[in-house]
Amino acid sequence: MSDPITPEALRAAALVSKAWPYEEARKLLKRYDKGSPDKGYVLFETGYGPSGLPHIGTFNEVLRTTMVRRAYEEMSDIPTRLIAFSDDMDGLRKVPDNVPNQEMLRQHLGKPLTKIPDPFGKYESFAHHNNATLREFLDRFGFDYDFRSSTEAYEGGQFDEALKNVLRHYDGIMGIMLPTLRKERQATYSPVLPISPNSGIVLQVPVTVVDADAGLICFEDEGEIITQSILGGKAKLQWKVDWAMRWIALAVDYEMSGKDLIDSVIQSSKICRELGARPPEGFNYEMFLDEKGEKISKSKGNGLSLEQWLTYGPEESLAFYAYREPKKAKQLHMGVIPRAVDEYWQFRGNYAGQPVEQRLGNPVHHIHRATLEGVPAELLPVTFGLLLNLVGVMGDASKDRVWGYLSNYVADASAEKYPELDRLIGHAVAYHRDFVAPTLQRRRPAANEAAALKALDAKLAGMPADASAEDIQNEVYAIGKDESYGFESLRDWFRALYETLLGAEQGPRMGSFIALYGIENSRRLIAEALQ
């Protein structure tokens, strides 16, 4: 654990910190500058649409919201709570591409997600399955949250009073929404979506308010005019109206959302004011993109899944990637994982020696505060990139074999002393096996490169087996600077080393790699390249 920060120093630094979680938290300080809200706590909310399997974007929103929550707690004594809300009463509009039993799901299009059988055959409904998947991951990461189901809130009567208020302000809401819709949509739009008593489908039909205080409406269903209550789960609201109603019914103070929902935030905020309440604070973050630059979608299943990232990198590296530059669009694919891992550890290594002001701007402060822990003390003796290069030249790598090499490079190297390094070795072996090895190709050195490699081999032959990484690096530099080998820059020499010895375009400090892999092993690698 790093040296503790006193509460007084923490609060003073947080009040002026430019780190984005503190900037967001200060919005809530202004919101309640005269004291605690009537409910006695500040409520944060994240929303999830369980029409497809949870993806990293879902986790990302809970993580970022939690970071703002913890930042607020560092500046205020008012208690906080976080709700993870599932819109599981939505009607299924299309069948996701990445789930089984798609024909069965097509037979239930339009029905609430909690009324559709689980295509995986594990839970009572499709929504229950996806909700459970989300909660498993949030629990695994250690988030503190209350899970809420839209279906349970509608059917249990929690939204009844707010729904009646929607009917009382029906005309005002229509006045807000209709100008935002195309003419064809205006003709059929209704803020209220009744559940058909005949088919169980969430209907998109015009409705007439019969009695707002009783919650009664009428509508046409398969040629029949039906008068029906909207209470107790017999109707739900259109998305933007539903969002505003939920803010009021739950008394939400803060909710962030993706850039693609900016218009929804604007319209829902107007509706919230029409209903007599103040919208929550929040901000719009940029979306994660897949390798092709397309938005990640639950239904398409493109981009990385939660489990994929956690196979090839630790949870902290995913949290680090989510923390950085939330208002910048970032691609999310296998290639970003190694850099995220090493940058996380770089910031973690700097943390203990930083003054409090810099610590609050360090991503690891927010990553580990998100789960109410301090920043751990263990540091890595080697980088993840270096591990990947080591695994790459070992052929049939295993944890035990990697530890064997590390024991020659790191004093007292063992899984017991470095448990997080042991975990990273497992990630490195998996990443190389599944992602690097299929594309690995060492090229033949050019004539000048071969001459330089022979010179390096000769230098290594004259060095002791326990030569330091720095001494080896100096010899590598000297050869690259020798004009007789014809390299225009040191970069060309290093690129030649990476491509001929490691089969990669980029690589580690060669001194560190050779010291880790061993001088004799490295000489064999050079011999293979020269053959």
N, C-alpha and C positions, 0 to 999 in steps of 0.2 A: 504494500500500500504506500502511496505517496504521503508526504508530510501533510497533516491536516491543515485546513484553512479555518481560521476562527469565524464564527457566524457574523461578527461585526465587520470583519474585513471582506467577507464574501458579499454581504449585502451592499456595502459601500461600492465595491467594484462592479457588482451586477447592475446597479442603478445607472452606470455610465458606460457599460460594456457595449461595443458595437457588434458583438456576435448576434446573429439573427434571432436565436431563441429569446434573448433578453430584449431585443427591440420589439418582438411580438408580445412578450409578457408585459411590457410597459403600457401596452394598450389597455390591459386589464386593470392596471393600477389606476389609470385615468377613469376607467368605467366605474370603479368603486372607490373613488377618492374620498368619499364621505363615510366609508365604513362597509361592513360586510353586507352582502345581499340578504333579503328576507329569508331565503331558504337556508342560510347559514354557511354556505360554501360556494365556491366558484366551480361551474360545471363545464368541462370540456367534452366534446363529442367527436367521434369519427363515424363515418357511414360506410356501409358495405352492401353492395348489391349481389346477392348469392345466386345469380343466374349462371355463373360459371365458377370454376375452381379458383380459390384465392391465389393471387400472384404477388410478386414483390411490391408492386405499387400499393397493394392493400396494406402490407406490413409497413411500408414506407410511411403511409399516412398516420398510422398509430404511433410509430416511432417518433416522427417529427412533432406530432401533437404532444406526446409525452415529454419531449425535450422542452417545449414551451411551458408545459405544466410545471416541470421541475424548476425551470428558470423563474417562474412566477413565485414558487414556494421559497426561493432563495431571497426574494424581495418583500414578501408579504407573509403575515401570520394567519391570513384567512385560509381555512381548510379548502381542499380541492377534491374533485372527483372526476373520473373519466368514464364515459359511456361508449362502448363499441356497439353501434346500432346496426342491425341487419334489416334491410328493406325486403324481408322475405315474404311479404304479402303481394309483391309485384307479380303481374301476370308474365308468364314465360313468352317472350316475343319470338325467339328463334332458338334452335337447338345448338348448343355449343359443339365445336368441332372436336373437342378433346375429351369426350366422355363416351362410355359404352351405351348400348341399347337406345340408339338414336331414334329408331322407328317407334319405340314405345313412347319416347318423349314427344314426338310429333303428334301423337294422339291426344296429348294433354296441353297443346299450345293454348295460351290465353288464360290458363288457370293460375291461381296463386301458387307460388313456388312451394309453399308448405302443403299443398294439396296434390302435388305431383309425386308419384312413386320415385324412390331413389334408384337411379340407373345402376348404381354399384351394389344394390341389394343389402346394404348395411344398416340403414336408418329408416325411420318412418316416412321420410320425404326427401326430395332432392335438396330442399333448403336445409333440412336438418343435417344432411351429409356435409354440405359445403360450410355451414355454420360450425360444425364440429371440427372440420379441417382448419378453419381460421383460428378457432380457440386453441387448438392443440399447438399451433405455432406460437401464438401470442403467449401462451403459458410456458412454452419451452424457452422463450426469450426472457421471461420473468416480468412481463408487463403487469401493472396494477390497473385493473379495469373492471367495470360491471358490464356484462353482456346483456343487451336488450333485443328482443325480437319484435318486429313490427306487427306480426300476426298476434302475438300474445298481448301487445298493447291495445290493438284494435278490438280483439275479441274479449279482452278482460275489462273493457270499459275505461281504460286509462285516458283515452283520447276523446271520450264522449262529449265533455263540455267544450273542448276545443272544436270538435266537429260541428256542434250546434252553432258555435260562433262563426264558423265558415259559412253556414247557411244564412245566418243573419247578415253577413257581408257579401252575399253571393254576387249581387250586381256590381259592387265595388271591385271584387276580384276579377269578374269578367271584363270590367273596364281596363284593368291592368294587363290582362293576358291577351285579349282579342287583337289589339294592335300589333302584337308580336308574331301573329300567326298568318299563314297563307289563307287566301279566301276560302279554299276548299275545306281547310281545317277549321276555320271559324264556324262553318255551318254545323259541325258535329261536336265542337269542343264543349266540355263541361268540366268544372273543377272537381266534381264528384264522379267516381267510377263505381257504380253499383255492381254487386256480385249477382250474377244471374241465378235465380232460384231454380231454374230449369237445367242449365248446363254447367253451372259452377264457374263460368268464365268471367273474368274481370271485363265488364262491358265498356266500350268507348262510345257512349250514346249521349244525346242531349237529355237533360233532366229538368224537371220543374220542381221548385221548392213548394211543398204543400204546407208544412208547419215547421218552421225553424226551431222553435223551442221544444218540439217533440222529436225533432230529427227526421221528419218524414219528407220523402220525395216521391215523384212518379216518373216513369220512363217506359219506353216500349221495348219489349223483349220477345223476339220471334212473333211479331204481329199482335202481341197481347200488351195492353196497358196495365202496368203494375204499380201499385203504391206500396212503398217499402221503407222501413227505417234504415238509416245509414249507420246506426249505432251497433255495438256488439259484434263487429266484424262482418256486417252485411254490405259494406262498401269500403272503399279506400279512396284516397285523394290522388289527383294527378300529381306528378313528380314535384313541380315547383311549389304547388300549393301544399302538398304533403310536407315538404321540407320546412316551409314557414310554420305550418301548424305544429310540427314536432318541436321546433325551436321554442314555441310558446308553451306547449303542454309540458315539456321537460325543463323549461327555464334554462336553455343552453346559453352559455356566455361566450364560448369560443369554438369555432369549427373552421378548419382550413379545407381547401379543395383544390383540385387540379385546374390548370389554365383553361381546359375545355369546358369548365362549368362557370366561367365568369358571367355569362348571360343569365344562367340559372340563379347565381348569387344575387344579381341585380334585381331580377323579378321577384325572387323569394323574399328579399329584403323589403321591397315595396308592399308585398302582400302582408308581411309581418307587421308593418306599420299600419296598414289598412285594418288589421285585426286588433290594433291598439297596443302593440308591444314594440320593443326595441330589438332589432336584429343583433345577433352575436358578433363579436369581433372575429377576425380571421384574415388569411391572405391566400393568394392563389399561387401554387407552385407549378413548375414546368413538369411535363410528362416524361416518363421513361420511354425510350424508343428501342426498337429491336435493331439488329445489325444492319437492316436495310433502311433504317431511319423512319420506320413506321411505328405508330403508337401501339404500345402493348395492350392486348385485349384479353379479357378472361375467356371469351367465347372462342377466339382463335387459338389461344394457348401459345402465341408467339413470344419471343423473348425468353429469358431464363425463368424457371420456376424457383420457388423457395428451396426445394430439395436439391435442385441442381447446384445453386450457389453453395449451399451448405455441404455438398459433397466435395467441392474443390476449394473452399475457403471457409474460415471460421465466421461465426455470427458477427463478431466485432468488425470484420472487414465489410460486411454487408451494411451494417449500421453506419460505418464511416462513409461509404459511398453514398448512402442516403442523406447524410448530414451535409455534405459539401455542396455549395452553390444550389440551393433549392429552387432558385428562379432561372436556372439554366437547364435547357433540355440536354439529357445525357443518354447515350446509347448504353444498352444493358445486354451484354453478350459475354461469352466465355473469356474473350480476350482482355476484359477489363479487370478480371479478378486478381491476377498476380500483382498488378500495380496497386490496387486498393489494399491488398494485404500488407505490402511493404510500406506504403505511405501511412497506414494506420500505426504500424510499429514504430515508424520514424517519429510520428507525433507523440506516441506513448513514451518513447525514450526521452523526449525533450521535457515532458510534463513536470517531473519532480524538481527539476532545476529552475523552473520558471517562476517569476513573481506572480502574485495572485491575478493581476490584470491580464497577463498573457495566458495563464491557465484557463481563464474563463473564455478566451477565444480559441482555445485548443479543442479540436473535435472530441478528443477522448474524454474530456470533462463531461460533455453532454451525453456521450455514448454510455458511460458508466453511471452517470447520475440517473439515466432513464430507468434503470432497474434498482435504484437506491443502493448502489455500491460505490466504493471509491475506486480510483484507478489502481489496478494491481501493480505489484512491485516487479514481477518477473520481466526481464528483458531478453531479447533474442541475441545469441552470440553469432548467428549467421542470418542472412536475409532469405526470404522466401524465394526470390529470384535465383540466389545461389543454390538453394536446395533443388530447384527445378533443373538447373544446369547439371548438378551432380547426378540426379536421377537419370537425366537424359543420356549421360555417357556410361552409366552402369549397366545398361541392358535390362536384365531381369532384376529390377530393384525391389527391395523389401525394406520394411522398417528396420529390421535387425542389421541388414547390410549397410544401410545409411548411417545408423548409429555407430557401426564399426569404423566408417570413415571419419565421422565426427569426433570419435574418441582420440584420433591422432591430431586433431585440430583444436579441440576445445578441452580444457582441463576438466576432469571429473564429469565428462559428458555422459548423461544418463537420463532416461525417461523420468526417473524419480526426482532429479534435480531440476529438469526442464520439462515439466508436463505439457506446457503449451507448445514448446518446440516439438515434442512427440506428436502432438495433435497436428501440427503443421506438416510434419513429415508424411503423415497419412494423406493429407490433402495433396501434397506435392506428388506422391506416388500415383494417386488417382487422376490428377490433372494431366500428368505426363502420359499415363496409360491411355486415357480416353480422348485427349485433345491434342497433345503434342506429337506423340509417337506416330500416329497415322500420317502426319504431314512432314515428319523429320527427314531431311535429305542433306547430307554433307556433300559439298561440291569439291571438285578436284582443284588444288591450288595452281595459280598461274606460276610461270617460271620464277619471277621475282619473289612471289610469296613462298614458293618452295625453298628458295635460298634463305629467306628470313627464318622459316621454320627450322631448317637445318642449323642455323646459327643459334636459335633458341634452344634446340635440343642439346647443342654442345655446351651452352651456358648451364643448363640444368644438370648435365652430367657432372659438372665440376662443383655442384652445390651440395651441401649436406642434406640428408633426408628431412631434418627438422628446420630447414631454412625458413625464415619468417616470410609472411606474405608481402611485407614491404620490400625486403631484399629481392624477392622474385619479381615484384612489380617494377623495381628499378631496372632490372635487366630487360624486361619486356619493353619498357620505355626506350631504353638505349638502342635496341634493335630498330624500333619504329622510327627513331630520329636519325638513324644512319642513312645518309642520302644514297649510299651505294645500292640500297635495296629498292629504290625508286618509288617510295610511297609519297604521295603529294601531301599527306597529313597523317597524324597519328590515328585519326578516325579510320582511314583506309586500312591501316595495319590491324587495328582492333576488329574491323569488320571481317577481314580475312581470317583472323583467328576464330571468330564466332562461326563463320560459315563453313570453314574447313574442318574445325575440330568439334564444334557443338551442333552444327546443322541448323543454326538460327541466325537471324539478322541482327539480333541484339544479345547482349550477354553481360556477365558480371565483370568485376575487376579481375583480370586474369591472375594477378598475384594471389588473391584470395582463393580463387578457384583451384589453382595448382597446389597451393598449400593444403587445401582441404582434400583434394582428390589424391594427392601424393605425387612426388616428383617422378617416381618410376612409372606410375600409372599414366601420368601426363606425357611422359616420353613415349610410351606405347601408343598413346593417342596420336602423337605427332607422326610416329612411324606408320600408323595406319593411313593417315592423311597423305603421306608422301608416297605410299604404295599405289 
